[in-house]
Amino acid sequence: MGRDNIAARPYNSALMLSHILRRLLAAVPMLLAISIASFLLLHLLPGDPTAVLLGQEATPEAMAQVREELGLNRPLHIQYIDFLGNVLRGDFGRSFFSGRPVADELVMRVPATIELALAAMIIASIVGISLGVLASVKPRSVVDFACLGIALIGVSMPIFWLGFLAQQMMAGKLGLLPFGGRYNAANWQGFEPDTGFFIAEAIFTYGSPELTLELLHHLTLPAFVLATVPTALIARMTRANMLEVLSQDYIRTARAKGLAMTPVVIRHAMRNALIPVITSIGTQFGYMLGGAVLTETIFSWPGLGTYVVQAVIILDGKPLQASVLLIATFFVVVNLLTDISYSIIDPRLRHKGAG
């Protein structure tokens, strides 16, 4: 028996590696399709990009010269090859409106969105799992109905309305939290971060607890608003999985042996029930990275979402092209990592084929 198990381990490792490689290879055509879609986005925008650069009163000769400089008069497939090569080098072109490299503008925008999404995901995971476990321990009770009601409200409430309501209550009437922004620049004129991860720099570079609290103070309200929908989804999934696990024979056996409910839930039930929940958290995090547009706009959060909105308003093609490419790539990569992690942490898949 032991000899069979030892012989099976390399097979399982090879099987796991093969699964990971298959998932990586499957992501390649999807990423190529995303690059094609984002490239064509510039050509589908209304108007001429040269008119955005030169103005509506530009002469045809000047517009032709700019099109020549930008390479817009070349065949479409040649433009795509150049675009893909530039993207692989980290070059997203220049903004038609500001004239700055889009990559430089994204350096501060993307970390701001990651910081907001990560904070919201932490809140959603803690609150959602707690509500789901409480609801499953006492099914069809007042606690269960209360947790389900909170989850239903979180899913049903429009995020733009919730954001304005939170601003009016927490910032306006109570004055507990600021209306928006990442920090009050007037109070911290010496704060010149090198990256967009402000909280990390405040802790490790500046070593300032006061600045860290200021940043967390501004982060709290938009993070809670952004966390409402994933909190509800995580709570409902946790409850469903916990109810299924709590009905298993080994749980009833543990209870029959005299174990209290709390250690049974924490040590036995949650360990198995939270495996699909953890993978769902990864998927929700991918949605957050691309779906924070409304939250960032409401709270004046200078992230990727507000960058997209500004690009749409002024029809700035290059920032919009780069933003769509990054958001879609983030989602694919996060889902890929989630799928791989599910194969690693789930013992049923880890030992698949051992027999």
C-alpha positions in Angstrom: 0.0 0.0 0.0 2.7 2.4 1.0 4.7 1.5 -2.1 1.7 2.3 -4.3 1.3 5.7 -2.7 5.0 6.5 -3.2 4.7 5.5 -6.8 1.6 7.6 -7.3 3.2 10.9 -6.0 5.3 11.6 -9.1 2.3 10.8 -11.3 0.2 13.3 -9.3 2.9 16.0 -9.6 3.2 15.4 -13.3 -0.6 15.6 -13.6 -0.7 18.9 -11.7 2.1 20.3 -13.9 0.3 19.2 -17.0 -2.9 20.9 -15.9 -1.1 24.2 -15.1 0.6 24.1 -18.5 -2.7 23.5 -20.3 -4.3 26.4 -18.5 -1.4 28.6 -19.4 -1.5 27.6 -23.1 -5.3 28.1 -23.1 -4.8 31.7 -21.9 -2.5 32.7 -24.8 -5.2 32.8 -27.5 -7.5 34.6 -25.1 -4.9 37.3 -24.5 -4.3 37.6 -28.2 -8.0 38.1 -28.8 -8.0 40.8 -26.1 -5.1 42.6 -27.7 -6.9 42.5 -31.1 -10.1 43.9 -29.6 -8.3 46.7 -27.7 -6.4 47.5 -30.9 -9.5 47.8 -33.0 -11.1 50.0 -30.3 -9.1 53.0 -31.5 -10.4 52.5 -35.0 -14.0 52.2 -33.9 -14.0 55.4 -31.9 -16.1 58.2 -33.6 -14.1 60.9 -35.3 -10.5 61.1 -36.5 -7.7 60.9 -33.9 -5.8 63.6 -35.8 -8.8 65.9 -35.3 -8.4 65.4 -31.5 -4.7 66.3 -31.7 -5.0 69.3 -34.0 -8.5 70.5 -33.5 -11.5 70.6 -35.8 -10.0 73.6 -37.7 -6.9 71.7 -38.8 -6.1 71.6 -42.5 -6.2 68.4 -44.5 -2.4 68.7 -45.1 -1.6 68.9 -41.4 -4.0 66.0 -40.6 -2.3 63.9 -43.3 1.1 64.7 -41.9 0.1 63.6 -38.4 -1.5 60.4 -39.7 1.8 59.7 -41.4 3.7 60.3 -38.2 1.4 58.1 -36.2 1.4 55.4 -38.8 -2.4 55.5 -39.2 -2.1 55.4 -43.0 -0.5 51.9 -43.0 -2.3 48.6 -43.5 -4.3 47.5 -40.4 -2.4 44.3 -39.9 0.9 46.2 -39.9 -0.4 48.6 -37.4 -1.5 45.7 -35.1 1.9 44.0 -35.3 3.5 47.3 -34.3 1.0 47.8 -31.5 1.5 44.3 -30.1 5.3 44.8 -30.2 5.0 48.1 -28.4 2.7 46.6 -25.8 5.1 43.8 -25.1 7.8 46.4 -24.4 5.5 48.4 -22.1 4.9 51.2 -24.6 1.2 52.1 -24.9 1.7 55.2 -27.0 1.0 58.8 -26.0 -2.2 60.4 -24.9 -3.7 62.6 -27.6 -4.9 65.0 -25.0 -2.0 65.4 -22.6 0.8 64.4 -24.8 2.3 62.3 -22.1 3.2 58.6 -22.4 0.2 56.5 -21.4 2.5 54.1 -19.5 3.6 56.9 -17.2 0.0 57.9 -16.5 -0.9 54.3 -15.7 2.0 53.9 -13.2 0.0 55.9 -10.6 -3.5 54.8 -11.7 -3.2 51.0 -11.7 -1.7 50.8 -8.1 -4.5 53.0 -6.8 -7.1 50.6 -8.3 -5.3 47.6 -6.9 -5.1 49.2 -3.5 -8.8 49.9 -3.5 -9.8 46.5 -4.8 -7.6 44.7 -2.3 -9.0 46.6 0.6 -12.6 45.9 -0.6 -11.8 42.2 -1.1 -10.4 41.9 2.4 -13.6 43.4 3.8 -15.8 41.3 1.6 -14.0 38.1 2.5 -14.1 38.7 6.3 -17.7 39.9 6.4 -19.1 37.5 3.7 -17.5 34.4 5.2 -18.7 35.4 8.7 -22.2 35.9 7.6 -22.3 32.7 5.6 -21.0 30.6 8.5 -23.4 32.2 11.0 -26.4 31.6 8.6 -25.4 27.9 8.1 -24.9 27.1 11.8 -28.5 28.1 12.5 -30.5 27.5 9.3 -34.0 28.9 9.0 -33.5 30.9 12.1 -33.7 34.7 12.7 -29.9 34.8 12.3 -30.1 33.0 9.0 -32.9 35.2 7.6 -31.0 38.3 8.8 -27.8 37.2 7.0 -29.6 36.4 3.9 -31.4 39.7 4.0 -28.1 41.6 4.3 -26.8 39.6 1.3 -29.9 40.3 -0.8 -29.7 44.0 0.0 -26.0 44.0 -1.0 -26.7 42.4 -4.4 -29.8 44.4 -5.2 -28.6 47.9 -4.2 -27.1 50.0 -7.1 -23.6 50.9 -6.3 -23.9 54.5 -7.5 -26.9 55.1 -5.2 -25.2 53.4 -2.3 -22.1 55.5 -2.9 -24.0 58.8 -2.8 -25.9 57.6 0.2 -22.7 56.6 2.1 -21.2 60.0 1.3 -24.3 61.9 2.6 -24.5 59.9 5.8 -20.9 59.1 6.8 -19.2 62.2 5.3 -22.0 64.8 5.2 -24.2 64.4 8.2 -21.9 62.5 10.6 -18.6 63.8 9.3 -16.8 60.6 10.2 -15.1 60.0 6.8 -14.0 62.2 3.9 -16.1 62.6 0.8 -13.4 61.3 -1.5 -9.8 61.4 -2.7 -6.8 59.4 -1.5 -5.5 61.9 1.0 -5.6 65.6 1.9 -2.6 66.9 -0.1 -2.7 70.3 1.8 -1.8 68.5 5.0 0.9 66.3 3.6 2.9 68.5 1.2 6.0 66.6 1.8 4.5 63.3 0.7 5.9 62.5 -2.8 5.4 58.8 -3.4 7.4 57.1 -6.1 4.7 54.5 -6.7 0.9 54.4 -6.6 0.9 52.1 -3.5 0.5 55.0 -1.1 -0.2 53.0 2.1 2.8 50.7 1.5 5.0 53.8 1.0 3.6 55.5 4.1 4.5 52.5 6.2 7.8 51.3 4.8 9.3 54.4 3.2 8.1 57.3 5.3 7.3 55.3 8.5 4.5 57.7 9.4 1.6 56.3 11.4 -0.3 59.6 11.0 0.0 59.5 7.2 -1.0 55.8 7.2 -4.1 56.6 9.2 -4.9 59.5 6.9 -4.7 57.2 3.8 -6.8 54.5 5.5 -9.3 57.2 6.6 -9.9 58.1 2.9 -9.8 54.4 1.7 -12.5 53.1 4.1 -15.7 54.5 2.6 -15.0 53.6 -1.1 -13.7 50.2 0.0 -16.9 49.4 1.9 -19.1 50.5 -1.0 -17.1 48.5 -3.5 -17.3 45.4 -1.2 -21.1 45.3 -1.0 -21.8 43.0 -4.0 -18.9 40.5 -3.4 -19.8 40.4 0.3 -23.3 39.2 -0.6 -22.1 36.7 -3.2 -19.4 35.3 -0.8 -22.0 35.0 2.1 -24.5 33.1 0.0 -21.8 30.8 -1.4 -20.4 30.2 2.1 -23.8 29.4 3.5 -24.6 26.9 0.7 -21.3 25.1 1.0 -21.4 25.0 4.8 -24.9 23.5 4.8 -23.8 20.8 2.4 -20.7 20.0 4.5 -22.5 20.1 7.8 -24.9 17.4 6.5 -22.0 15.0 5.8 -21.6 11.8 7.8 -18.2 12.7 9.3 -19.7 15.9 10.8 -22.5 13.9 12.4 -19.9 11.4 13.7 -17.8 14.2 15.2 -20.9 15.6 16.9 -22.0 12.1 18.2 -18.5 11.7 19.8 -19.3 14.7 22.0 -17.3 17.5 20.1 -18.7 20.9 20.6 -20.3 22.7 17.6 -17.7 25.5 17.4 -14.5 23.2 16.9 -16.5 21.0 14.5 -17.4 24.0 12.4 -13.9 25.6 12.5 -11.7 22.6 12.3 -13.7 20.3 10.1 -16.5 21.9 8.2 -14.9 25.3 7.2 -11.8 23.6 5.9 -13.7 21.8 3.2 -16.5 24.3 2.6 -14.3 27.2 2.0 -12.3 25.7 -0.9 -14.8 26.8 -3.6 -15.3 30.1 -1.7 -11.6 30.9 -1.9 -11.6 30.4 -5.7 -14.7 32.6 -5.9 -12.9 35.3 -4.0 -10.2 35.3 -6.7 -12.8 35.7 -9.4 -14.5 38.5 -7.5 -11.2 40.3 -7.2 -10.8 40.2 -11.0 -14.2 41.7 -11.3 -13.3 44.5 -8.9 -10.1 45.5 -10.8 -12.3 46.2 -13.8 -15.5 47.1 -12.2 -14.5 49.9 -9.9 -15.4 52.6 -12.4 -18.5 53.8 -10.6 -16.9 53.7 -7.2 -13.8 55.6 -8.3 -15.9 58.2 -10.1 -18.2 58.8 -7.1 -15.3 59.1 -4.6 -12.9 60.9 -6.9 -10.5 58.0 -6.5 -7.6 58.6 -9.1 -7.5 55.0 -10.3 -7.9 53.1 -13.6 -11.7 53.6 -13.5 -11.6 57.4 -13.5 -8.9 57.2 -16.1 -11.3 55.3 -18.4 -14.1 57.7 -17.8 -11.9 60.7 -18.6 -10.7 59.0 -21.8 -14.2 58.3 -22.9 -15.4 61.8 -22.3 -12.6 63.4 -24.4 -12.4 60.5 -26.9 -8.7 60.0 -26.1 -8.0 56.7 -27.9 -4.6 55.6 -26.5 -5.5 55.7 -22.8 -8.8 54.0 -23.5 -7.1 51.4 -25.6 -4.5 50.7 -22.9 -7.0 50.7 -20.1 -9.3 48.1 -21.8 -6.3 45.9 -22.5 -5.1 46.1 -18.9 -8.5 45.5 -17.4 -9.2 42.5 -19.6 -5.7 41.1 -19.0 -6.1 41.5 -15.2 -9.3 39.5 -15.3 -7.8 36.7 -17.4 -4.7 36.5 -15.2 -6.6 36.5 -12.0 -9.0 33.8 -13.2 -6.0 31.8 -14.4 -4.3 32.0 -11.0 -7.6 31.2 -9.3 -8.1 28.1 -11.4 -4.5 26.9 -10.7 -4.9 27.6 -7.0 -8.1 25.6 -6.9 -6.2 22.6 -8.4 -3.5 23.0 -5.8 -5.6 23.5 -2.6 -8.4 21.0 -3.4 -7.1 17.6 -2.2 -9.7 15.8 -4.4 -8.0 17.3 -7.5 -4.5 17.0 -6.0 -4.9 13.3 -5.7 -6.8 12.7 -8.8 -5.5 9.8 -10.7 -3.7 8.3 -7.7 -5.9 5.2 -8.0 
